Amino acid sequence: MAFKSKTPSREKPGKGLTRRKGLQTRAPMKSAKPAPAAPPSPAEQRAAQKKALQASTLRLLEKARREAAVRGVDLSEWESEFLDSVSMRVKTYGRAFADPDKGATGGTLSVRQGVKLREIRKKAQTAKPAGRDGDDEPA
């Protein structure tokens, strides 16, 4: 037994459903789920990790310089030159040291460079912010 609608049909008996209007859009219909992208190859993953590590190192170097400037800490000439040269080498070569015995194989800084960077950041963080101490007020 077939389903019979209780509403009167405007269609001719025996004819299937038809659309009065055409589709409202001319764009092709999209599937509900996009096709899954192919997973990155191991070489692509290593390259992405290397690039992320370089960007992270450059952000740390810039953050150290910015913290020192905000807090009014005068970096020594050596410390300023250190931050400049290390950031330049990371941008140019992808890492700041050449001897694999001095740091991690995939690292961007050698062990000693990492220690010096932490010392510079600690120096900037422990200093009082500029203009906050009571010594600046005229007596």
C-alpha positions in Angstrom: 0.0 0.0 0.0 1.5 3.3 -1.0 1.5 6.5 1.1 -1.3 8.8 0.2 -1.2 12.5 1.2 -4.3 14.0 2.8 -3.6 17.3 1.2 -4.8 17.8 -2.3 -2.1 17.4 -4.8 -1.5 20.1 -7.5 0.6 17.6 -9.4 -0.8 15.4 -12.1 -1.5 11.9 -11.0 1.3 9.5 -11.8 3.9 12.3 -12.1 6.8 12.6 -9.5 7.7 15.7 -7.6 8.9 18.6 -9.6 10.5 21.9 -8.6 8.8 25.0 -9.6 11.9 27.2 -9.4 15.4 26.5 -10.2 18.2 26.4 -7.6 18.8 29.8 -6.0 22.5 29.7 -6.4 24.8 29.0 -9.3 27.7 27.9 -7.1 28.4 24.2 -7.1 27.1 22.3 -4.1 29.7 21.5 -1.5 30.0 18.2 0.3 29.4 18.2 4.1 32.9 17.1 4.9 36.0 18.4 3.0 38.4 15.7 1.9 41.0 15.1 4.5 44.4 16.6 3.7 47.3 14.3 3.4 49.4 14.2 6.6 52.7 16.1 6.3 55.8 14.0 5.6 58.5 13.5 8.2 60.7 16.0 6.4 58.0 18.6 6.3 57.4 18.0 10.0 61.1 18.5 10.8 61.2 21.7 8.8 58.1 23.1 10.5 59.5 22.3 13.9 62.9 23.9 13.0 61.1 27.1 11.8 59.0 27.2 14.9 62.1 26.8 17.1 63.8 29.6 15.3 60.8 31.9 15.7 60.6 31.1 19.4 64.3 31.9 19.8 63.9 35.2 18.0 60.9 36.1 20.2 62.9 35.3 23.3 65.8 37.5 22.2 63.5 40.4 21.4 61.6 39.9 24.7 64.9 40.2 26.6 65.7 43.4 24.8 62.2 44.8 25.3 62.1 43.9 29.0 65.4 45.7 29.6 64.2 48.8 27.8 60.8 48.9 29.6 62.5 48.5 33.0 65.2 51.1 32.2 68.0 48.6 32.5 71.1 49.7 30.6 72.5 46.6 28.9 76.3 46.6 28.6 77.8 47.0 25.1 78.7 43.3 25.1 75.1 42.3 26.0 73.6 44.4 23.3 76.1 43.1 20.8 75.4 39.5 22.0 71.6 39.9 21.4 72.2 41.5 18.0 74.7 38.9 16.7 72.7 35.9 18.0 69.5 37.1 16.4 71.3 37.9 13.1 72.8 34.4 13.1 69.5 32.7 13.9 67.8 34.6 11.1 70.6 33.9 8.6 71.7 30.3 9.4 68.8 29.0 11.5 71.0 28.6 14.6 73.6 30.7 16.4 76.4 28.1 16.8 78.3 25.8 14.5 79.9 23.2 16.8 77.5 20.3 17.5 79.4 19.6 20.7 78.3 22.9 22.2 74.5 22.4 22.0 71.6 20.2 20.9 71.7 19.0 17.3 68.4 20.6 16.4 68.8 23.6 18.8 69.1 27.2 17.8 71.3 28.3 20.8 74.3 26.6 22.4 74.2 25.7 26.1 76.3 28.7 27.0 74.3 31.1 24.8 71.1 29.9 26.5 72.7 30.6 29.9 73.8 34.1 28.9 70.3 34.8 27.5 68.7 33.7 30.8 71.2 36.0 32.7 70.2 39.0 30.6 66.5 38.3 31.1 67.0 37.8 34.9 68.9 41.1 35.1 66.1 42.9 33.3 63.3 41.2 35.4 64.9 41.9 38.8 65.5 45.6 38.2 62.9 48.0 39.4 60.9 49.7 36.7 62.1 53.1 35.6 60.5 56.0 37.4 58.9 53.9 40.2 61.5 54.4 42.9 61.4 57.4 45.3 64.9 58.6 44.4 63.7 60.5 41.2 61.6 63.0 43.1 63.3 66.4 43.8 63.9 67.1 47.5 
